[in-house]
Amino acid sequence: MTRARFQTFDDPSHRQGAARIRALRDALAQAGLDGFVVPRADEHQSEYVPPQAERLAWLTGFTGSAGTAVILAEKAALVVDGRYTLQAPAQVDTAVITPVPLAETSVAAWIGAHIKPGQVLAYDPWLHTPDSVARLERAVAKAGARLQAVDRNPVDAVWTDRPEPPAGAVVAHPPDLAGESTGDKLGRIRAALAEADDAALVISDPHNLAWAFNLRGGDVAHTPLALGYALVPRTGRTALYLTSPNLSPELREALAPLADLHPRAAFADGLAAQAANAARLRLDAATAAFALKQHVEAAGGVADLGPDPITAMKAVKNPAEIAGTRAAHFRDGVAVTRFLAWLDAQGETLTEIAAVEALEDFRAEGGLLRDVSFPTISGSGANGAIVHYRVSRETDRQIRPGELFLVDSGAQYADGTTDITRTVAIGTPSEAMRDHFTRVLRGHIGIARAVFPKGTTGAQIDAFARLPLWEAGLDFDHGTGHGVGSFLSVHEGPQRIAKTGTVALEPGMILSNEPGYYKPGAYGIRLENLVVVEPREVPGGERPMLGFETLTLAPFDRRLIRPDLLSPEEMAWIDAYHARVREALGPDLDPATRAWLEAATRPMVATV
């Protein structure tokens, strides 16, 4: 096996927070400021940000995808959600910065409890949405303090070796994979603007930019994005402002009839011109920076904060995109199954990093891998209990007999994005492991088999995944499912299966199905397939119904399943799924892997 090409295992934290936070405090004091808010964000609120925007990681050492630090003169906190409550204390210098679980205290609540009357808390208006700024304003006002925007981020002033802006290649996404032309998409967007009575849409989300203009880029890791903005007027010429000047000739030719191309530096002037004469501009409430609202209002325009209509359009995949993702999942299933068979044959010398490298190699051998869709989570034993664990050379450990091994991974192919988690037994599992695994599997099956009326939201079916755990007094602290893009982000909204999933599920939406259980200090279990929402006929039914088609193809570890805990319907689902995996993948596997898969997918009925 070779070294991984798309991910590294260096830990950038090294607990350097003390010196860097001290330098930031000195800079704040010189500017007459008493504190600063450092979100894990860029100006587009992206999940993966370019190296120059990794301010939170540089300052604190925390490398998770979500979190906010608040640095005051005498105190500092890092607020993280349930995915990172174990990771954050392990990465930051807790003598200098205190990790705070979001479930216990919000950013605003921590600020309100610690800032003093008369103090000034600063923030970068390019890194916060209007809603987040409003929350900060309420918190500081209640404490008798003041919130102040800064023109230059003070972290940048002390980050002396900050990387340069990205300049990745920007290319056309082929029409046969996109399934809809840019012209038709712009027509739909303009119709939505007319319905909302907006003069123009400001596209601030690079995912929406990529979808609307059928382009893909290389400005951030693991997601094929080109950073930038677009102005789509209800009538008139569209303007596209990209950070990278590296556009392919094919893309320039495709866009020439539809949009004017400009450098990112020209965006402020273009936005001001669009906002003049009291024009009403739609800004995406989820991703638009507060600075955009400031610019629109300073030019005399009206900032209409609401959903970018592209987000909902992008979430519903067309037939070409669904066909592409099916092809990508077949290809990925072959690679993952080869990996699982290989893993089963390894001795006691295998490490977490070696497993990551092997899995990436199996995917690369298919010849069409563009990237991994996120850094692989490869957690054995206690590391598996860290929900978003990322193995580094410092934390790498051997995968030992008697443990569980959790591997959560995904791939980017030109025709689709994948995301799959499997938990496997290394050696003989304990009865507690088998009990917990089977409960997680039952929750997974509960989602996979769900049939629900049109208009149902993810929050309404989230409990299906949790009920088998609740029956044993257990639960998990993350959502059950997130949306997934089409050769775009592996985490895509607005749809999700979670307690906070308020968007109705529609045919064509792709989501993950990934319940879990995590025993701190011992092991983690997560079982994830991707599913697509589809119409479902119910004999005798009176209402339009929906269900899920499972896209992912790879076996579950039968050694961890307790048949006595399964209902006949659940057992039938497992057998049918395994039969489908066997029949679909078998012809494309080598004889040894095919034999392994035959054994791994034997009917459960035969074991009862």
Buried (B, 14 or more C-beta within 10 A) or exposed (E): EEEBEBBEBEBBBEBBBBEBBEBBBEBBEEBEBBBBBBBBBBBBBBBBBBBBBBBBBBBBBBBBBBBBBBBBBEBBBBBBBBBBBBBBBBBBBBEBBBBBBBEEBBBBBBBBEBBEEEBBBBBBBBBBBBEBBBBBBBBBEEBEBBBBBBEEBBBBBBBEEBEEEBBBBBBBBBEEBBBBEBEEBBEBBBEBBEEBEBBBBBBBBBBBBBBBBBBBBBBBBBBBBBBBBBBBBBEEEBBBBBBBEBBEEEBEEBBEEBBEBBEBEEBBEBBBBBBEEEBBBBBBBBBBBBBBBBBBEEBEBBBBBBBBBBBBBBBBBBEBBBBBBBBBBBBBBBBBBBBBBBBBEEEEEBBBBBBBBBBBBBBBEBEBBBBBBBBBBBBBBBBBBBBBBBBBEEBBBBBEEEBBBBBBBBBBBBBBBBBBBBBBBBEEBBEEBBBBBBBBBBBBBBBBBBBBBBEBBBBBBBEBBBEBBEEEEBEBEBBBBBBBBBBBBBBBBBBBBBEEBEBBBBBBBBBBBBBBBBBEEBBBBBBBBBBBBEEBEEEEEEEEBBBBBBBBBBBBBBBBBBBEBBEEEBBBBBBEBBEEBBEBBBEBBEEEBBEBBEEBBBBBEEEE
